[in-house]
Amino acid sequence: MVGRLSKLLLILTLLHALSYGRGQFGVELVRRLSPETSPDVQEEAVRQLIQRVVGVQASASFVVEVNKALDLRSYQISLQENGKVLIVGWDGVSVCKGFHYYLKYVLNKDLEWFKAQIELPENLQLPNVTVRSTSASPIIYYQNVCTWSYSFVWWNIEQWRRHIDWMALMGINLSLAPNQEAVWQDVYTELGLSDKEIDDHFAGPAFQAWQRMGNIRGWAGPLPPAHRRLQQLLQQRIVQAQRELGMSVTLPAFAGHVPVAMRRIFPNASYSVAQRWNHFPDPYCCNLFVEPSDPLFQQLATMFLRRVVDTYGSNHVYFCDPFNEMQPRVAEPGYMRATAKAIYNSMREVDGKAVWLLQGWMFLKTDYWKDQLIEAFLTAVPLGRILVLDLQSEQFPQYQRTFSYYGQPFVWCMLNNFGGTLGMFGSARLINSGIRAGRSMINSSMVGVGITPEGINQNYAMFSLTLERAWSADDLDLSSWFDHFTLARYGVNDTRLFQAWQLLRGSVYDFHGLQRMRGKYVLNRRPGLNLKPWIWYNASKVNEAWELLLSAKHVVPLEDDRYGIYEHDLVDITRQFLQLSIDQIYVNLKSAYRKSQLPRFQYLAGHLQQMLDDMERILASSVHFLLGNWLEDAKQLAPSLDQRPIYEFNARNQLTAWGPNGQILDYASKQWSGMVRDYYKPRWNMFLDAVTLAMQSNCPFNATSFKQRVANEIELPFSNLTHVYPTKPVGDTWLISQDIYIRWNSYAKDTEFRHNNRLKLSLKESTAQHRNHN
């Protein structure tokens, strides 16, 4: 009877909390977490941003004001009598959002990751509009812990400055600041660890995200001490710039993971050995996890967090993921409750206003995380003091099965990308309807919307769409949204361009299903006879869109870098066509092998090799698709010349072997010039030669032998190569794309070439192929 009464009381408390949460949690969180930056400082930061975006002269036409009397997260736009546009907002980010609205929807000009500035005509008569807008999402969140390793890892302050501007213009008011190695270096040194023990723990610069989560240790290191200090200084400047604009920043808290050498210092503490992650060998895996019930946990947690706050200041929000792709040692509600309570209490001891930001990614492992475990973990923390990121809501939402995370506030997130891989992909309709569903669910505790890609610089339309949908209370008209996205992108009202993007909206950007898309296309996977390419759309729509883009060359203006964006998109859609065509050729190659059709196999092999050459050509024509920039940025980040080799090794290994022996092979692969020529094509050449020889000898293809050879001769050695690649594009994008279009569309009519590649992937196959890697 007592048990039933307790359960009833919990349910009543939960229902009350949920009804309260929808209306108040978001507002209270924003007020609690907002930086204490004065309106004057925020206004000046916004003025400086506008100068960077439109130039000093044009920026004089905009007047900005931060007014806390406005509704939370709102802005107002009006035209003053002197002809200047006045933008008033609740905070600096709201003003920036209003400025972006004016640029995009009044002046038909937009920015993106590759375009940070806008040219305004001299003596422009600014249109008179009156706009009042309030965000439907108190919190608009951005970043994944992995983004810092897959996309931001080599950035300098100038690159960050442009990106922070973009974040503010999109209305983002919460993000991460995960750098922590310099703080840990001081903590570990004070505790008595040697320099070697610390070096053995820290992973190389390209793999720090997974070292921080306890998945690996030491791989691709050692991490130079100077790097730790320089990255700390960089993050201090990043955090300062964000807060001056009114953004809140989430700092790291102690999650329990420590170096194995801690046993020497604290031999009597209670540890568990971390689960082996993705088959990493002993020197690089299996850190220690300090049990939160042990006094050492509180000692380390408070020691670390106090130094983090002293170093970076605080917005009272701290991220901590103790079990990211790591299975807790005990699957009992009591253990989960005690663990979560101990982690939160360690934050509260340092900061009485602390809010714990938790990635909900671990809950996707449903065979372990049963409902009662999730409930025990989440309800151990006071309501409103955990903020959960529902990390991939567009495909695998967890807020539904957890009854809106048992009353704890959560953010609906669109992930969309793993490893920073390329390939057109998105779920526009699911994003539009999914945000509505999260908000309208009975007793919803949803307080915001976020984008959480592992990597950026692809599929920008999907991220732009999600961020605008985050601000909007109502569904977006997707047809109209894509039309205006096209207009603002190219600066011209042209039917062909509109049609091209509508075709993409109805094809590559209309994915829905349970297949786990990871950017692993035939082109950039290790060759074999067991690959199963699949697509979720009518491939002819990509071809039609490509043709329309090619035909619109002469209408795209040269000014304001519109033609540069057009060229980027032309490279991307040509790349997409070739990627699809290689899938088609591969299906035919498998068929020719099974039927022992050697002449057909050799004919198709020649076509595949030519397609790889064309892929290299088109990618080399754009600065945004060059391996050279990735490698040179990595080397430039090295504190000294003699340390550049380890940085280049990190950059190369992440793209290819991702580990000492290909533990996560090709997970972060990139369709870049240089990668195609010196990595993907040599692998395919080796495979095609091996299969041809097997067919000629009337012997079965030896997959095991090929796997060993390709690993030892191409995949693993690539990390240690030092060839220098171009950092500037080569060739005329339009001419190359047109040449490829003419050639391969004529080949497509050849019956030996054509094949239906619309292969379905069953849920069982999808699950088997999935690597549970964030």
Rosetta blueprint (number, residue, H / E / L):
1 M L
2 V H
3 G H
4 R H
5 L H
6 S H
7 K H
8 L H
9 L H
10 L H
11 I H
12 L H
13 T H
14 L H
15 L H
16 H H
17 A H
18 L H
19 S H
20 Y H
21 G H
22 R H
23 G H
24 Q H
25 F H
26 G H
27 V H
28 E H
29 L H
30 V H
31 R H
32 R H
33 L H
34 S L
35 P L
36 E L
37 T L
38 S L
39 P H
40 D H
41 V H
42 Q H
43 E H
44 E H
45 A H
46 V H
47 R H
48 Q H
49 L H
50 I H
51 Q H
52 R H
53 V H
54 V H
55 G L
56 V H
57 Q H
58 A H
59 S H
60 A L
61 S L
62 F E
63 V E
64 V E
65 E E
66 V E
67 N L
68 K L
69 A L
70 L L
71 D L
72 L L
73 R L
74 S E
75 Y E
76 Q E
77 I E
78 S E
79 L E
80 Q L
81 E L
82 N L
83 G L
84 K L
85 V E
86 L E
87 I E
88 V E
89 G E
90 W L
91 D L
92 G H
93 V H
94 S H
95 V H
96 C H
97 K H
98 G H
99 F H
100 H H
101 Y H
102 Y H
103 L H
104 K H
105 Y H
106 V H
107 L L
108 N L
109 K L
110 D L
111 L L
112 E E
113 W L
114 F L
115 K E
116 A L
117 Q L
118 I L
119 E L
120 L L
121 P L
122 E L
123 N L
124 L L
125 Q L
126 L L
127 P L
128 N L
129 V L
130 T L
131 V E
132 R E
133 S E
134 T E
135 S L
136 A L
137 S L
138 P L
139 I E
140 I E
141 Y E
142 Y E
143 Q L
144 N L
145 V L
146 C L
147 T H
148 W H
149 S H
150 Y H
151 S L
152 F L
153 V L
154 W L
155 W L
156 N L
157 I H
158 E H
159 Q H
160 W H
161 R H
162 R H
163 H H
164 I H
165 D H
166 W H
167 M H
168 A H
169 L H
170 M L
171 G L
172 I L
173 N L
174 L E
175 S E
176 L E
177 A L
178 P L
179 N L
180 Q L
181 E H
182 A H
183 V H
184 W H
185 Q H
186 D H
187 V H
188 Y H
189 T H
190 E H
191 L H
192 G L
193 L L
194 S L
195 D H
196 K H
197 E H
198 I H
199 D H
200 D H
201 H H
202 F L
203 A L
204 G L
205 P H
206 A H
207 F H
208 Q H
209 A H
210 W H
211 Q H
212 R H
213 M L
214 G L
215 N L
216 I L
217 R L
218 G L
219 W L
220 A L
221 G L
222 P L
223 L L
224 P L
225 P H
226 A H
227 H H
228 R H
229 R H
230 L H
231 Q H
232 Q H
233 L H
234 L H
235 Q H
236 Q H
237 R H
238 I H
239 V H
240 Q H
241 A H
242 Q H
243 R H
244 E H
245 L L
246 G L
247 M L
248 S E
249 V E
250 T E
251 L E
252 P E
253 A L
254 F L
255 A L
256 G L
257 H E
258 V E
259 P L
260 V L
261 A L
262 M H
263 R H
264 R H
265 I H
266 F L
267 P L
268 N L
269 A L
270 S L
271 Y E
272 S E
273 V E
274 A L
275 Q L
276 R L
277 W L
278 N L
279 H L
280 F L
281 P L
282 D H
283 P H
284 Y H
285 C L
286 C L
287 N L
288 L E
289 F E
290 V E
291 E L
292 P L
293 S L
294 D L
295 P H
296 L H
297 F H
298 Q H
299 Q H
300 L H
301 A H
302 T H
303 M H
304 F H
305 L H
306 R H
307 R H
308 V H
309 V H
310 D H
311 T H
312 Y H
313 G L
314 S L
315 N L
316 H L
317 V E
318 Y E
319 F E
320 C L
321 D L
322 P L
323 F L
324 N L
325 E L
326 M L
327 Q L
328 P L
329 R L
330 V L
331 A L
332 E L
333 P H
334 G H
335 Y H
336 M H
337 R H
338 A H
339 T H
340 A H
341 K H
342 A H
343 I H
344 Y H
345 N H
346 S H
347 M H
348 R H
349 E H
350 V H
351 D L
352 G L
353 K L
354 A L
355 V E
356 W E
357 L E
358 L E
359 Q E
360 G H
361 W H
362 M H
363 F H
364 L H
365 K L
366 T L
367 D L
368 Y L
369 W L
370 K L
371 D H
372 Q H
373 L H
374 I H
375 E H
376 A H
377 F H
378 L H
379 T H
380 A L
381 V L
382 P L
383 L L
384 G L
385 R L
386 I E
387 L E
388 V E
389 L E
390 D E
391 L L
392 Q L
393 S L
394 E L
395 Q L
396 F L
397 P L
398 Q L
399 Y L
400 Q L
401 R L
402 T L
403 F H
404 S H
405 Y H
406 Y H
407 G L
408 Q L
409 P L
410 F E
411 V E
412 W E
413 C E
414 M E
415 L L
416 N L
417 N L
418 F L
419 G L
420 G L
421 T L
422 L L
423 G L
424 M L
425 F L
426 G L
427 S E
428 A H
429 R H
430 L H
431 I H
432 N H
433 S H
434 G H
435 I H
436 R H
437 A H
438 G H
439 R H
440 S H
441 M L
442 I L
443 N L
444 S L
445 S L
446 M E
447 V E
448 G E
449 V E
450 G E
451 I E
452 T L
453 P L
454 E L
455 G L
456 I L
457 N L
458 Q L
459 N L
460 Y H
461 A H
462 M H
463 F H
464 S H
465 L H
466 T H
467 L H
468 E H
469 R H
470 A H
471 W H
472 S L
473 A L
474 D L
475 D L
476 L L
477 D L
478 L H
479 S H
480 S H
481 W H
482 F H
483 D H
484 H H
485 F H
486 T H
487 L H
488 A H
489 R H
490 Y H
491 G L
492 V L
493 N L
494 D L
495 T H
496 R H
497 L H
498 F H
499 Q H
500 A H
501 W H
502 Q H
503 L H
504 L H
505 R H
506 G L
507 S L
508 V L
509 Y L
510 D E
511 F L
512 H L
513 G L
514 L L
515 Q L
516 R L
517 M L
518 R L
519 G L
520 K L
521 Y L
522 V H
523 L H
524 N H
525 R L
526 R L
527 P L
528 G L
529 L L
530 N L
531 L L
532 K L
533 P L
534 W L
535 I L
536 W L
537 Y L
538 N L
539 A H
540 S H
541 K H
542 V H
543 N H
544 E H
545 A H
546 W H
547 E H
548 L H
549 L H
550 L H
551 S H
552 A L
553 K H
554 H H
555 V H
556 V L
557 P L
558 L L
559 E H
560 D H
561 D H
562 R H
563 Y H
564 G H
565 I H
566 Y H
567 E H
568 H H
569 D H
570 L H
571 V H
572 D H
573 I H
574 T H
575 R H
576 Q H
577 F H
578 L H
579 Q H
580 L H
581 S H
582 I H
583 D H
584 Q H
585 I H
586 Y H
587 V H
588 N H
589 L H
590 K H
591 S H
592 A H
593 Y H
594 R H
595 K L
596 S L
597 Q L
598 L H
599 P H
600 R H
601 F H
602 Q H
603 Y H
604 L H
605 A H
606 G H
607 H H
608 L H
609 Q H
610 Q H
611 M H
612 L H
613 D H
614 D H
615 M H
616 E H
617 R H
618 I H
619 L H
620 A H
621 S L
622 S L
623 V H
624 H H
625 F H
626 L E
627 L H
628 G H
629 N H
630 W H
631 L H
632 E H
633 D H
634 A H
635 K H
636 Q H
637 L H
638 A L
639 P L
640 S L
641 L H
642 D H
643 Q H
644 R H
645 P H
646 I H
647 Y H
648 E H
649 F H
650 N H
651 A H
652 R H
653 N H
654 Q H
655 L H
656 T L
657 A L
658 W L
659 G L
660 P L
661 N L
662 G L
663 Q L
664 I L
665 L L
666 D L
667 Y L
668 A L
669 S L
670 K L
671 Q L
672 W L
673 S E
674 G L
675 M H
676 V H
677 R H
678 D H
679 Y H
680 Y H
681 K H
682 P H
683 R H
684 W H
685 N H
686 M H
687 F H
688 L H
689 D H
690 A H
691 V H
692 T H
693 L H
694 A H
695 M H
696 Q H
697 S L
698 N L
699 C L
700 P L
701 F L
702 N L
703 A H
704 T H
705 S H
706 F H
707 K H
708 Q H
709 R H
710 V H
711 A H
712 N H
713 E H
714 I H
715 E H
716 L L
717 P H
718 F H
719 S H
720 N H
721 L L
722 T L
723 H L
724 V L
725 Y L
726 P L
727 T L
728 K L
729 P L
730 V L
731 G L
732 D L
733 T H
734 W H
735 L H
736 I H
737 S H
738 Q H
739 D H
740 I H
741 Y H
742 I H
743 R H
744 W H
745 N H
746 S H
747 Y H
748 A L
749 K L
750 D L
751 T L
752 E L
753 F L
754 R L
755 H L
756 N L
757 N L
758 R L
759 L L
760 K L
761 L L
762 S L
763 L H
764 K H
765 E H
766 S H
767 T H
768 A H
769 Q H
770 H L
771 R L
772 N L
773 H L
774 N L
